[in-house]
Amino acid sequence: MKEYKLQGLSCANCAAEMESEIKKLDHGDAAQLKFNSSKLVVHEQVNLNKVRQILKSDGASLVEMNEHGENGHNHSHGSNMKMLVFLSSVIFGLTFLLQSHVSGYVLIMMYVAAMALSGYQTFIKGAKNLVKLKFNIDTLMTIALVGAVAIGEWREATIVAILFGLNEYLEGLGMEKARNSMEQLLKVAPKQATLILENGSERVVPIESLQENDVVLVKAGEKIPSDGIVIEGFSSVNESAITGESLPVEKASGENLYGGSINNEGLLKVKITRAYEDSSLAKILHLVEEAQEMKTPTELFINRFAKYYTPAIMLISLLVMVLPPLLFSMEWGAALYQGLAVLIVGCPCALILSSPIAIVSGITKNARNGILVKGGVFLEQLGKIESIAFDKTGTLTKGEPTVQTARIYDAERFYSIAGSIERNSSHPIAKAVMAEVNTKISALKEPSKVEALPGKGIYAEIDDTSYYMGSEQTIPHLNLSNEQQKDIESLKEAGYTLVIVSSEEEILGILGIADEIRDESKSLINDLHLAGIKHTIMLTGDHEKTAEKVAGEIGLTDVYAGLLPEQKVEQVKRLSKGTRLAMVGDGINDAPALATADLGIAMGKGTDSAIETADIVLMQDHLGKLPSSIRIAKQVNRVVKLNITLALGLKLVALLLTIPGWLTLWVAILSDMGATILVTLISLTVLMNKTNKTSFVKEEEKEVQPQS
């Protein structure tokens, strides 16, 4: 399959019709004409000349590749239409100045010229459709123009042609604005990379040729070509294209880099860890492009509705032309005029445009913030979510245990013995203990014997003395004082994991360990509630006291603890029955729950399986921008509803004007054009840069511009 960029594609209905025509060609079965992204995907063996003819029938065309292998994009179609409408308007304006100085035939010729300039494309397409008995907006306008001319309404017919041409131009302009916004987002992909060869020489190569373990040189101001790791150099890197975070991140040797991020300052030597097509950036761009074309339930309904709406309007128009003269002795000419006006009012353009521009704008705005919504259907769903369930570890907490508190009974030996026992362990709890020990002392001893006690802890011998370190199971041989017993109970009640250090005779001290809560978690939950989320729920495998401690600190409404992965899935199923539920997670054990929820949200630095399963991916290593993505989704849903109301409401008002006979052709076209312009402008408000105030994502953060 091969992909081509298109220009001049402004009508969603026409795009669907052209796609069906292309599919009838040899090798055209799998053709896809993507209206939102203005692209055509066809088999390599399809006859491109025939494809061009089909596209030309609606004023669209393929964008040919230039000498650099890039799409030579231009806006000639829009510019031509603007010029034609302008010339048409000038000629029409002259008819008012010359009407008392020239004959009626000259005026008629001027009207015809004005109509031809702005309406000839519509007329030709409509005439062809009439022959094929295919009824769409072009057919309606052609019938209206012919009818108006037939009854001698030259001036009205000219106004209709000019306003319809202007309407088409503005309609295309609105869709192009949304597409351009998306294209700017997709341009973050670098085109070339400086590859360091085995002999040390450098060569500029296309990024598509990069393979795993290749070494590239990235200078200040250049983009990182693919995911990699720094092997030499130090610099600050702007990752906003990937994560949406505006502040630069310092990168030194051994640190990971995202493809598409910008090297702000120093010279970096980078080892590629993923070929470009497997990189985070390539996956993001692929997801964003796919997301544009996925239809929401609302869009599918509108398309189905429009399919029956146009024939229904034609039937109503016919009844308006025939019934009043037959039943109420109305003049046939006046009835015909009213019927033609109804045809124009029935144009479904505004209705069809009420959703796609808003959806593309919403997906684009979220992508700029580092939030990947995999389709319009998921954006619409996000705006309807009432409850959010979170996995605890790595999502609301950092996933790294830390020492939160300590009870020390033998200050001289406690930290020394704890550090000596855990110094060579790689267990997460051992790392937490060592982080605490290193802040207290530096001199540690080497145990002469270390032995694991399964399910309990560790036994060690240091300076010929026996020591134990672990849970309560390591101290059944000791008689505890009231103070020690009270300390153990209070730490357990507070939800801490206990690490007890003891000898054969006494307890040296107790460490209370817990997974550290993320800095933004408390403000996040508050912001989610402000954004309209009613229930915030924690699903965790930790024991109940630990879960309740975390939930209490950050303000969650519900907690379910001690859950195995399969129990999380069952809990998600149960919760989904009573509310629209989103699930947020980052681990491989979260993937089944993400797939089961109404909406799955994964953190971008989580596992590949969670990201692949999720419907929405947050490219940051935190949830700080989740509330803003919900606000954007809600705004899109409101805009779509408002657009549908306006599109149908204005038409209904215009149709009601037929009852007293007040509906004129120019009022009809103005109502249609007004609705189209309104829904386009309202949809584009989604792209406006409003700051969503959250406690974690600060207003004063400015976008960091790379220095080249």
C-alpha positions as CSV (number, residue, x, y, z in Angstrom):
1,M,0.0,0.0,0.0
2,K,1.1,3.5,-0.8
3,E,0.1,6.8,0.9
4,Y,-0.5,10.1,-0.9
5,K,-1.2,13.6,0.5
6,L,-4.2,15.3,-1.0
7,Q,-5.2,18.9,-1.6
8,G,-8.5,20.5,-2.2
9,L,-10.4,18.0,0.0
10,S,-13.1,20.0,1.8
11,C,-16.3,17.9,1.7
12,A,-16.6,14.8,4.0
13,N,-19.6,13.4,2.0
14,C,-17.7,13.9,-1.3
15,A,-14.6,12.1,0.2
16,A,-16.7,9.1,1.1
17,E,-18.2,9.0,-2.4
18,M,-14.8,9.3,-4.1
19,E,-13.5,6.5,-1.9
20,S,-16.3,4.2,-3.0
21,E,-15.4,5.1,-6.7
22,I,-11.7,4.4,-6.2
23,K,-12.6,1.0,-4.6
24,K,-14.3,0.0,-7.8
25,L,-11.0,0.3,-9.7
26,D,-8.7,-2.7,-10.3
27,H,-6.6,-3.3,-7.1
28,G,-8.7,-0.5,-5.4
29,D,-10.6,-2.8,-2.9
30,A,-8.5,-1.7,0.1
31,A,-8.3,2.0,-0.7
32,Q,-8.8,4.5,2.1
33,L,-9.5,8.1,1.6
34,K,-8.8,9.8,4.9
35,F,-10.8,13.0,5.1
36,N,-9.5,14.4,8.4
37,S,-5.8,14.0,7.5
38,S,-6.4,14.6,3.8
39,K,-4.6,11.4,2.7
40,L,-5.2,8.6,0.3
41,V,-3.9,5.0,0.9
42,V,-4.1,2.8,-2.2
43,H,-2.4,-0.3,-3.6
44,E,0.8,0.3,-5.6
45,Q,-0.8,-1.2,-8.7
46,V,-3.9,0.9,-8.9
47,N,-4.2,3.1,-11.9
48,L,-3.3,6.6,-10.6
49,N,-4.6,8.4,-13.7
50,K,-8.0,7.1,-13.0
51,V,-7.6,8.0,-9.3
52,R,-6.7,11.5,-10.4
53,Q,-9.8,11.8,-12.6
54,I,-12.0,10.7,-9.7
55,L,-10.4,13.2,-7.3
56,K,-10.6,15.9,-10.0
57,S,-14.4,15.5,-10.2
58,D,-14.6,17.1,-6.7
59,G,-11.7,19.6,-7.1
60,A,-9.2,17.5,-5.2
61,S,-5.8,16.2,-6.4
62,L,-2.8,14.3,-5.4
63,V,0.2,16.3,-4.0
64,E,3.2,15.2,-6.0
65,M,6.5,14.5,-4.3
66,N,9.2,17.1,-4.8
67,E,12.9,16.5,-5.5
68,H,13.6,16.1,-1.8
69,G,11.1,13.3,-1.4
70,E,8.7,15.5,0.5
71,N,5.1,16.5,-0.2
72,G,5.0,19.8,-2.1
73,H,2.0,21.0,-0.3
74,N,0.1,24.1,-1.6
75,H,-3.2,25.7,-1.2
76,S,-4.0,26.5,-4.9
77,H,-7.5,25.1,-4.6
78,G,-8.4,27.4,-1.7
79,S,-6.7,30.4,-3.4
80,N,-8.6,29.8,-6.7
81,M,-11.9,29.6,-5.0
82,K,-11.2,32.8,-3.1
83,M,-10.3,34.6,-6.3
84,L,-13.3,33.2,-8.2
85,V,-15.7,34.3,-5.4
86,F,-14.1,37.7,-5.4
87,L,-14.5,38.2,-9.1
88,S,-18.0,36.9,-9.1
89,S,-18.9,39.4,-6.3
90,V,-17.4,42.3,-8.3
91,I,-19.4,41.4,-11.4
92,F,-22.6,41.0,-9.3
93,G,-21.9,44.4,-7.6
94,L,-21.6,46.0,-11.0
95,T,-25.1,44.9,-12.0
96,F,-26.5,47.3,-9.4
97,L,-24.5,50.2,-10.8
98,L,-25.3,49.4,-14.4
99,Q,-28.9,48.2,-14.2
100,S,-30.4,51.6,-15.3
101,H,-27.8,52.0,-18.0
102,V,-27.7,48.7,-19.9
103,S,-30.3,46.3,-21.4
104,G,-31.7,43.4,-19.5
105,Y,-29.8,41.0,-21.8
106,V,-26.5,42.5,-20.7
107,L,-27.5,42.2,-17.0
108,I,-28.4,38.5,-17.6
109,M,-25.0,37.9,-19.2
110,M,-23.4,39.5,-16.2
111,Y,-25.5,37.3,-13.8
112,V,-24.5,34.2,-15.8
113,A,-20.8,35.2,-15.7
114,A,-21.0,35.7,-11.9
115,M,-22.8,32.4,-11.4
116,A,-20.3,30.6,-13.7
117,L,-17.2,31.9,-11.9
118,S,-18.3,30.9,-8.4
119,G,-20.7,28.0,-9.1
120,Y,-19.5,26.2,-12.3
121,Q,-17.7,23.4,-10.3
122,T,-20.8,22.8,-8.2
123,F,-23.1,22.9,-11.3
124,I,-21.0,20.3,-13.3
125,K,-20.8,17.9,-10.3
126,G,-24.5,18.3,-9.6
127,A,-25.4,17.7,-13.3
128,K,-23.3,14.5,-13.3
129,N,-25.0,13.4,-10.1
130,L,-28.4,14.0,-11.5
131,V,-27.6,11.7,-14.5
132,K,-26.5,9.0,-12.0
133,L,-29.5,9.7,-9.7
134,K,-27.1,10.5,-6.9
135,F,-28.4,13.1,-4.5
136,N,-26.0,15.2,-2.4
137,I,-25.3,18.9,-1.7
138,D,-24.1,19.5,-5.3
139,T,-27.2,18.0,-6.7
140,L,-29.4,20.1,-4.4
141,M,-27.6,23.3,-5.4
142,T,-27.7,22.5,-9.1
143,I,-31.4,21.9,-9.0
144,A,-31.9,25.2,-7.0
145,L,-29.8,27.2,-9.5
146,V,-31.6,25.8,-12.6
147,G,-35.0,26.3,-10.9
148,A,-34.2,29.9,-10.0
149,V,-33.1,30.7,-13.5
150,A,-36.1,28.9,-15.0
151,I,-38.5,31.2,-13.0
152,G,-36.5,34.3,-13.9
153,E,-34.9,34.9,-10.5
154,W,-31.5,35.8,-12.0
155,R,-30.3,38.0,-9.1
156,E,-31.4,35.4,-6.5
157,A,-29.7,32.6,-8.4
158,T,-26.4,34.6,-8.6
159,I,-26.5,35.4,-4.8
160,V,-27.0,31.6,-4.2
161,A,-24.0,30.7,-6.4
162,I,-21.7,33.4,-4.8
163,L,-22.7,32.6,-1.2
164,F,-22.4,28.8,-1.8
165,G,-18.9,29.4,-3.3
166,L,-17.9,31.5,-0.3
167,N,-19.4,28.8,2.0
168,E,-17.3,26.1,0.3
169,Y,-14.1,28.2,0.6
170,L,-14.7,28.9,4.3
171,E,-15.6,25.3,5.0
172,G,-12.4,24.1,3.4
173,L,-10.4,26.8,5.3
174,G,-11.7,25.5,8.6
175,M,-10.9,21.9,7.9
176,E,-7.5,22.9,6.6
177,K,-6.8,24.9,9.8
178,A,-7.4,21.7,11.9
179,R,-5.3,19.6,9.5
180,N,-2.4,22.1,9.6
181,S,-2.5,22.1,13.4
182,M,-2.1,18.3,13.2
183,E,0.6,18.5,10.5
184,Q,2.7,20.9,12.7
185,L,2.5,18.3,15.4
186,L,3.7,15.5,13.0
187,K,6.7,17.6,11.8
188,V,8.6,16.9,15.1
189,A,10.0,13.9,13.4
190,P,13.6,14.5,12.2
191,K,14.5,13.7,8.6
192,Q,18.2,12.9,8.9
193,A,20.9,11.8,11.4
194,T,24.7,12.1,11.6
195,L,25.8,8.4,11.8
196,I,29.3,7.7,13.2
197,L,30.9,4.9,11.2
198,E,33.2,2.2,12.6
199,N,36.3,4.1,11.3
200,G,35.2,7.2,13.2
201,S,34.0,9.2,10.1
202,E,30.6,10.8,10.0
203,R,27.9,10.4,7.4
204,V,24.4,12.0,7.1
205,V,21.8,9.3,6.6
206,P,17.9,9.2,6.6
207,I,16.5,8.3,10.0
208,E,14.6,5.3,8.4
209,S,18.0,3.6,7.9
210,L,19.0,3.7,11.6
211,Q,19.3,0.4,13.3
212,E,19.7,-0.7,16.9
213,N,23.2,-0.1,18.3
214,D,24.1,2.5,15.7
215,V,25.9,5.5,17.1
216,V,24.9,9.0,16.1
217,L,26.2,12.5,16.8
218,V,23.6,15.1,17.9
219,K,24.7,18.8,17.9
220,A,23.1,21.6,19.8
221,G,19.7,22.6,18.2
222,E,19.3,19.2,16.5
223,K,16.6,16.6,17.1
224,I,17.4,13.2,18.6
225,P,16.8,10.9,15.6
226,S,15.4,7.9,17.6
227,D,15.2,6.4,21.1
228,G,18.7,6.0,22.5
229,I,21.1,6.2,25.4
230,V,23.8,8.9,25.9
231,I,27.2,7.4,25.7
232,E,29.2,10.6,25.7
233,G,28.4,14.3,26.5
234,F,26.1,16.4,28.7
235,S,23.2,18.6,27.7
236,S,19.7,19.8,28.5
237,V,17.1,18.2,26.3
238,N,13.6,19.6,25.4
239,E,11.2,16.6,25.5
240,S,8.0,18.7,25.1
241,A,7.3,17.1,21.6
242,I,7.0,13.7,23.3
243,T,5.9,14.3,26.9
244,G,4.3,17.7,26.7
245,E,6.6,19.0,29.5
246,S,8.0,22.4,28.8
247,L,11.0,22.4,31.1
248,P,14.2,20.9,29.8
249,V,15.7,17.7,31.3
250,E,19.4,17.4,32.0
251,K,21.0,14.4,30.3
252,A,24.4,12.8,31.0
253,S,26.1,9.6,30.0
254,G,24.0,6.5,30.6
255,E,20.6,8.3,30.5
256,N,17.8,7.5,28.1
257,L,16.6,9.8,25.3
258,Y,13.4,10.1,23.3
259,G,13.5,10.3,19.5
260,G,12.1,13.7,18.4
261,S,13.3,15.6,21.5
262,I,15.7,18.5,20.9
263,N,19.3,18.8,22.1
264,N,19.4,22.4,23.6
265,E,23.1,22.9,24.3
266,G,26.0,20.5,24.2
267,L,27.3,17.8,21.9
268,L,25.8,14.3,22.5
269,K,27.0,10.9,21.2
270,V,24.0,8.6,21.3
271,K,23.7,4.9,20.9
272,I,20.4,4.0,19.2
273,T,18.3,1.5,21.2
274,R,15.4,1.2,18.8
275,A,15.2,1.5,15.0
276,Y,13.1,4.5,14.1
277,E,10.0,2.6,13.1
278,D,10.0,1.1,16.7
279,S,10.7,4.3,18.5
280,S,8.4,6.1,20.9
281,L,8.1,9.0,18.4
282,A,7.2,6.8,15.4
283,K,4.6,5.0,17.6
284,I,3.2,8.4,18.7
285,L,2.9,9.8,15.2
286,H,1.3,6.5,14.0
287,L,-1.2,6.6,16.8
288,V,-2.1,10.3,16.2
289,E,-2.6,9.7,12.5
290,E,-4.8,6.7,13.1
291,A,-6.8,8.6,15.8
292,Q,-7.8,11.3,13.3
293,E,-9.8,8.8,11.1
294,M,-11.5,6.8,13.9
295,K,-15.2,7.8,13.9
296,T,-17.0,8.5,17.1
297,P,-20.5,7.2,17.8
298,T,-21.8,10.8,17.2
299,E,-20.1,11.0,13.8
300,L,-21.4,7.6,12.8
301,F,-24.9,8.7,13.8
302,I,-24.5,12.0,11.8
303,N,-23.3,10.1,8.7
304,R,-26.3,7.7,8.9
305,F,-28.7,10.6,9.5
306,A,-27.3,12.6,6.6
307,K,-27.8,9.6,4.3
308,Y,-31.6,9.8,4.8
309,Y,-31.7,13.5,5.5
310,T,-30.9,14.7,1.9
311,P,-33.6,12.5,0.2
312,A,-36.1,13.6,2.9
313,I,-35.3,17.3,2.2
314,M,-35.9,16.7,-1.5
315,L,-39.3,15.1,-0.8
316,I,-40.2,18.0,1.5
317,S,-39.1,20.5,-1.2
318,L,-41.3,18.7,-3.8
319,L,-44.3,18.8,-1.4
320,V,-43.7,22.6,-0.9
321,M,-43.7,23.0,-4.7
322,V,-46.9,21.0,-5.3
323,L,-49.2,21.0,-2.3
324,P,-49.8,24.7,-1.8
325,P,-50.9,25.3,-5.4
326,L,-53.1,22.2,-5.4
327,L,-54.7,22.7,-1.9
328,F,-54.5,26.5,-1.3
329,S,-54.5,28.0,-4.8
330,M,-51.0,29.4,-4.4
331,E,-49.3,30.5,-7.6
332,W,-47.0,27.8,-9.0
333,G,-44.1,30.2,-9.5
334,A,-44.2,31.3,-5.8
335,A,-44.5,27.7,-4.7
336,L,-41.6,26.6,-6.9
337,Y,-39.5,29.4,-5.5
338,Q,-40.3,28.3,-1.9
339,G,-39.5,24.7,-2.8
340,L,-36.1,25.7,-4.2
341,A,-35.3,27.6,-1.0
342,V,-36.1,24.5,1.0
343,L,-33.7,22.6,-1.1
344,I,-30.9,25.0,-0.2
345,V,-31.8,25.0,3.5
346,G,-31.5,21.3,3.4
347,C,-27.8,21.3,2.7
348,P,-26.2,19.0,5.3
349,C,-22.7,20.6,5.2
350,A,-22.9,22.2,8.7
351,L,-24.3,19.0,10.2
352,I,-21.5,16.9,8.8
353,L,-18.8,19.4,9.9
354,S,-20.2,19.7,13.4
355,S,-18.0,16.9,14.7
356,P,-14.7,16.2,12.8
357,I,-13.0,19.6,13.2
358,A,-13.7,19.6,16.9
359,I,-12.5,16.0,17.3
360,V,-9.2,16.6,15.3
361,S,-8.7,19.8,17.3
362,G,-9.1,17.9,20.6
363,I,-6.8,15.1,19.6
364,T,-4.2,17.6,18.5
365,K,-4.4,19.7,21.6
366,N,-4.0,16.7,23.8
367,A,-1.1,15.4,21.8
368,R,0.7,18.7,22.2
369,N,0.4,18.2,26.0
370,G,1.9,14.7,25.7
371,I,-1.4,12.9,25.9
372,L,-2.1,10.4,23.1
373,V,-5.8,9.7,22.5
374,K,-6.0,6.8,20.1
375,G,-9.2,7.9,18.5
376,G,-12.1,10.3,18.5
377,V,-14.3,7.6,20.1
378,F,-11.9,7.5,23.1
379,L,-11.9,11.3,23.3
380,E,-15.6,11.4,23.4
381,Q,-15.6,8.6,26.0
382,L,-13.1,10.5,28.2
383,G,-15.4,13.5,28.3
384,K,-18.2,11.2,29.7
385,I,-16.1,9.5,32.4
386,E,-17.6,9.7,35.9
387,S,-15.2,7.5,37.9
388,I,-11.5,6.7,37.6
389,A,-9.8,3.7,39.2
390,F,-6.0,3.8,39.8
391,D,-3.5,1.2,40.4
392,K,-1.4,2.4,43.4
393,T,2.2,1.4,42.8
394,G,3.9,3.5,40.2
395,T,0.8,5.5,39.5
396,L,-0.3,7.3,42.6
397,T,3.0,6.3,44.3
398,K,6.6,6.3,42.9
399,G,6.9,2.5,43.0
400,E,10.0,3.0,45.2
401,P,9.8,2.0,48.9
402,T,11.4,4.5,51.2
403,V,11.9,4.7,55.0
404,Q,9.1,6.9,56.3
405,T,9.7,6.6,60.1
406,A,11.9,4.8,62.6
407,R,11.7,3.7,66.2
408,I,15.3,3.3,67.6
409,Y,16.1,1.5,71.0
410,D,19.9,1.0,70.5
411,A,21.2,4.1,68.6
412,E,24.8,2.9,68.7
413,R,24.2,-0.4,66.8
414,F,20.9,0.0,64.9
415,Y,22.0,1.7,61.6
416,S,25.4,0.0,61.6
417,I,23.9,-3.5,61.8
418,A,21.0,-2.7,59.4
419,G,23.4,-1.3,56.7
420,S,25.9,-4.2,57.2
421,I,23.2,-6.8,56.6
422,E,21.6,-5.1,53.6
423,R,24.7,-3.6,51.9
424,N,24.9,-6.3,49.1
425,S,21.2,-6.9,48.6
426,S,19.4,-5.6,45.5
427,H,15.9,-6.0,47.0
428,P,13.8,-2.8,46.8
429,I,13.3,-2.7,50.5
430,A,17.1,-3.2,51.0
431,K,17.7,-0.2,48.7
432,A,15.3,1.8,50.9
433,V,17.1,0.8,54.0
434,M,20.5,1.6,52.5
435,A,19.3,5.0,51.4
436,E,18.3,5.8,55.0
437,V,21.5,4.3,56.5
438,N,23.8,6.3,54.2
439,T,22.3,9.5,55.5
440,K,23.3,8.5,59.1
441,I,26.6,6.6,59.0
442,S,29.3,5.5,56.4
443,A,31.3,2.9,58.3
444,L,29.8,-0.6,57.8
445,K,31.0,-4.1,58.6
446,E,31.2,-7.2,56.5
447,P,29.0,-10.0,57.9
448,S,30.8,-13.4,58.4
449,K,27.5,-15.2,57.5
450,V,24.3,-14.1,55.9
451,E,21.3,-16.5,55.5
452,A,17.9,-15.8,54.1
453,L,14.9,-16.8,56.3
454,P,12.1,-17.5,53.7
455,G,8.9,-15.5,54.5
456,K,10.6,-13.9,57.5
457,G,13.8,-11.9,56.6
458,I,17.6,-12.4,57.1
459,Y,19.9,-13.9,59.7
460,A,23.4,-12.6,59.9
461,E,26.5,-13.0,62.0
462,I,28.6,-9.8,62.6
463,D,31.6,-9.8,65.1
464,D,30.5,-13.3,66.3
465,T,27.1,-11.9,67.3
466,S,23.8,-13.1,65.8
467,Y,21.4,-10.6,64.3
468,Y,18.0,-10.8,62.6
469,M,16.4,-8.4,60.2
470,G,12.9,-8.6,58.8
471,S,9.2,-8.9,59.8
472,E,7.7,-9.7,63.2
473,Q,8.4,-13.4,62.4
474,T,12.1,-12.9,63.2
475,I,11.4,-11.9,66.9
476,P,9.2,-14.6,68.5
477,H,12.1,-15.5,70.8
478,L,12.1,-12.0,72.4
479,N,10.1,-10.6,75.2
480,L,8.9,-7.1,74.1
481,S,8.4,-4.2,76.4
482,N,5.1,-2.4,76.4
483,E,6.6,0.5,74.6
484,Q,8.0,-1.8,71.8
485,Q,4.7,-3.6,71.5
486,K,2.8,-0.3,71.3
487,D,5.3,1.0,68.6
488,I,4.8,-2.1,66.5
489,E,1.0,-1.9,66.7
490,S,0.9,1.8,65.9
491,L,3.2,1.4,62.8
492,K,1.1,-1.5,61.5
493,E,-2.0,0.5,62.1
494,A,-0.5,3.4,60.2
495,G,0.0,1.1,57.2
496,Y,3.8,0.8,57.2
497,T,5.7,-2.3,56.2
498,L,7.9,-3.1,59.2
499,V,11.6,-4.0,59.1
500,I,12.8,-5.0,62.6
501,V,16.5,-5.2,63.5
502,S,17.2,-7.4,66.5
503,S,19.9,-9.5,68.3
504,E,19.3,-12.7,70.2
505,E,18.5,-10.7,73.3
506,E,16.7,-7.5,72.2
507,I,15.2,-5.3,69.5
508,L,17.6,-2.6,68.2
509,G,15.0,-0.7,66.3
510,I,12.2,-0.7,63.8
511,L,11.9,1.0,60.3
512,G,8.5,1.9,58.9
513,I,8.7,1.6,55.1
514,A,6.1,2.7,52.6
515,D,6.0,3.4,48.9
516,E,6.5,7.2,48.6
517,I,3.4,9.1,47.3
518,R,4.0,11.1,44.2
519,D,4.3,14.9,44.7
520,E,1.3,15.6,42.5
521,S,-1.1,12.9,43.7
522,K,-3.0,14.9,46.3
523,S,-3.5,18.0,44.0
524,L,-4.3,15.6,41.1
525,I,-7.2,14.0,42.9
526,N,-8.6,17.4,43.9
527,D,-8.2,18.6,40.3
528,L,-10.0,15.5,39.0
529,H,-12.9,16.2,41.3
530,L,-13.0,19.8,40.1
531,A,-13.0,18.5,36.5
532,G,-16.2,16.6,37.2
533,I,-15.0,13.1,38.2
534,K,-17.3,11.9,41.0
535,H,-15.4,8.8,42.2
536,T,-11.6,8.3,42.5
537,I,-10.9,4.7,43.3
538,M,-7.7,2.8,44.3
539,L,-7.2,-0.9,43.3
540,T,-4.1,-2.4,44.8
541,G,-2.5,-5.7,45.9
542,D,-1.2,-4.1,49.1
543,H,-2.7,-4.9,52.4
544,E,-5.6,-2.8,53.6
545,K,-3.9,-0.6,56.2
546,T,-1.2,0.6,53.7
547,A,-3.9,1.3,51.0
548,E,-6.1,3.2,53.4
549,K,-3.1,5.3,54.5
550,V,-2.3,6.3,50.9
551,A,-5.9,6.9,50.1
552,G,-6.4,9.1,53.2
553,E,-3.4,11.2,52.4
554,I,-4.4,12.0,48.8
555,G,-8.2,12.2,49.2
556,L,-9.5,9.1,47.2
557,T,-13.2,8.3,47.6
558,D,-12.9,4.5,47.5
559,V,-10.2,1.8,48.2
560,Y,-10.1,-1.9,47.3
561,A,-7.0,-3.6,48.7
562,G,-5.4,-7.1,48.6
563,L,-6.4,-7.7,45.0
564,L,-4.6,-10.1,42.7
565,P,-4.5,-9.1,39.0
566,E,-7.6,-11.3,38.1
567,Q,-9.4,-9.8,41.1
568,K,-8.7,-6.3,39.8
569,V,-10.4,-7.3,36.5
570,E,-13.4,-8.5,38.4
571,Q,-13.6,-5.4,40.5
572,V,-13.3,-3.2,37.3
573,K,-16.2,-5.2,35.7
574,R,-18.3,-4.7,38.8
575,L,-17.6,-1.0,39.1
576,S,-18.3,-0.5,35.3
577,K,-21.9,-1.6,35.8
578,G,-22.8,1.4,37.8
579,T,-20.7,4.2,36.4
580,R,-18.6,5.1,33.3
581,L,-15.2,4.0,34.5
582,A,-11.6,4.7,33.4
583,M,-8.7,2.6,34.7
584,V,-5.2,4.1,35.1
585,G,-2.2,1.9,35.4
586,D,1.4,1.4,34.3
587,G,2.4,-2.3,34.9
588,I,2.0,-5.5,33.0
589,N,-0.4,-6.7,35.6
590,D,-2.6,-3.7,34.9
591,A,-3.1,-4.6,31.2
592,P,-6.2,-6.9,31.7
593,A,-7.9,-4.2,33.9
594,L,-7.1,-1.5,31.3
595,A,-8.7,-3.6,28.6
596,T,-11.8,-4.3,30.7
597,A,-12.6,-0.7,31.8
598,D,-14.7,1.6,29.7
599,L,-11.5,3.5,29.0
600,G,-7.9,2.4,29.7
601,I,-5.3,5.1,30.5
602,A,-1.6,4.1,30.7
603,M,1.4,6.1,31.7
604,G,3.9,6.4,28.9
605,K,6.9,5.3,30.9
606,G,5.1,2.1,32.0
607,T,5.3,-1.3,30.2
608,D,4.7,-1.8,26.5
609,S,1.8,-4.1,27.2
610,A,0.0,-1.5,29.3
611,I,0.6,1.2,26.6
612,E,-0.5,-1.1,23.7
613,T,-3.7,-2.1,25.6
614,A,-4.7,1.4,26.8
615,D,-7.0,3.8,24.8
616,I,-5.1,6.8,26.1
617,V,-1.4,7.1,26.8
618,L,0.1,9.8,29.1
619,M,3.7,10.3,27.9
620,Q,4.8,11.9,31.2
621,D,5.9,9.9,34.2
622,H,3.1,11.4,36.3
623,L,-0.6,12.1,36.1
624,G,-0.5,15.8,36.4
625,K,-2.0,16.5,33.0
626,L,-4.9,14.0,33.2
627,P,-7.3,16.7,34.5
628,S,-6.6,19.0,31.6
629,S,-7.1,16.1,29.1
630,I,-10.5,15.5,30.7
631,R,-11.4,19.2,30.4
632,I,-10.4,19.2,26.7
633,A,-12.6,16.1,26.1
634,K,-15.5,17.6,27.9
635,Q,-15.1,20.8,25.9
636,V,-15.0,18.8,22.6
637,N,-18.3,17.0,23.6
638,R,-19.9,20.3,24.5
639,V,-18.8,21.9,21.2
640,V,-20.1,18.9,19.1
641,K,-23.5,19.1,20.9
642,L,-23.7,22.9,20.4
643,N,-22.7,22.5,16.7
644,I,-25.4,19.9,16.0
645,T,-28.0,22.1,17.8
646,L,-27.0,25.1,15.7
647,A,-26.8,23.2,12.4
648,L,-30.3,21.7,12.8
649,G,-31.8,24.7,14.7
650,L,-30.9,27.3,12.0
651,K,-32.3,25.0,9.3
652,L,-35.5,24.5,11.3
653,V,-36.0,28.3,11.7
654,A,-35.4,28.8,8.0
655,L,-37.9,26.0,7.1
656,L,-40.5,27.6,9.4
657,L,-40.3,30.7,7.3
658,T,-41.9,28.8,4.5
659,I,-45.2,28.8,6.3
660,P,-45.8,32.6,6.0
661,G,-43.9,32.5,2.7
662,W,-40.9,34.6,3.9
663,L,-38.2,32.2,2.9
664,T,-36.1,33.5,0.1
665,L,-33.2,31.9,-1.7
666,W,-30.6,34.3,-0.3
667,V,-32.0,33.8,3.3
668,A,-31.8,30.0,2.7
669,I,-28.2,30.1,1.6
670,L,-27.3,32.6,4.4
671,S,-28.8,30.3,7.0
672,D,-26.8,27.3,5.6
673,M,-23.6,29.3,5.3
674,G,-24.1,30.9,8.7
675,A,-24.5,27.5,10.3
676,T,-21.4,26.1,8.5
677,I,-19.2,29.1,9.5
678,L,-20.5,29.0,13.1
679,V,-19.8,25.3,13.6
680,T,-16.3,25.7,12.0
681,L,-15.3,28.7,14.2
682,I,-16.8,27.1,17.4
683,S,-14.8,23.8,16.6
684,L,-11.6,25.7,16.2
685,T,-11.9,27.3,19.7
686,V,-10.8,23.9,21.1
687,L,-7.3,24.7,19.7
688,M,-7.2,28.0,21.6
689,N,-4.3,28.1,24.2
690,K,-6.2,28.3,27.4
691,T,-4.3,27.5,30.5
692,N,-5.9,24.7,32.5
693,K,-5.1,25.5,36.1
694,T,-3.9,22.5,38.0
695,S,-1.8,22.5,41.1
696,F,1.0,20.4,39.6
697,V,1.3,21.9,36.1
698,K,2.1,25.5,36.9
699,E,0.8,28.4,34.8
700,E,4.1,30.2,34.8
701,E,6.0,27.4,33.1
702,K,7.1,28.7,29.6
703,E,7.8,26.6,26.6
704,V,11.6,26.2,26.3
705,Q,12.8,27.1,22.8
706,P,15.9,25.3,21.5
707,Q,19.0,27.4,20.8
708,S,20.5,26.5,17.4
